[in-house]
Amino acid sequence: MGKLRNLQKRKSNPNLIRLIDKLLLASAKNKVRIWKDIAERLSKSSKFKAEVNVGKIERYINENEIALIPGKVLGSGDISKPITVAALNFSETAREKITKAGGKCISIEELIEINPEGSNVRILI
């Protein structure tokens, strides 16, 4: 936990720092490893943040799962099924394609509130 706090101190975005704190709190409160894993990924340098295309989400996520991207969702590719996607950021094109297919774009904070146990969540990087 100390190493994670040191990485977090380097961050200048107050929203990102607050999100990492919420993830760590959810991990400790619910005894779920997924939130700590996402906190660790977001604490690293921005060059390690995931950039996932909509096409990749289409290939790897089933309709009953929630896609969790610890980074940005980009609009390349197509999506045909209604999938809930939680991410740090969305491009406008990606947001349009996901909602047009009947899916939802939510923040990682919303996902923690909706699904504190992290069930049926798949991380894509």
Buried (B, 14 or more C-beta within 10 A) or exposed (E): EEEBEEBBEEBEEEEBBEBBEBBBEBBEEBEBEBBBBBBBBBBEEEEEBBBBBBBBBBEEBEEEBBBBBBBBBBBBBEBEEEBBBBBBBBBEEBBBBBBEBEBEBBBBBEBBEEBEEBEEBBBBE
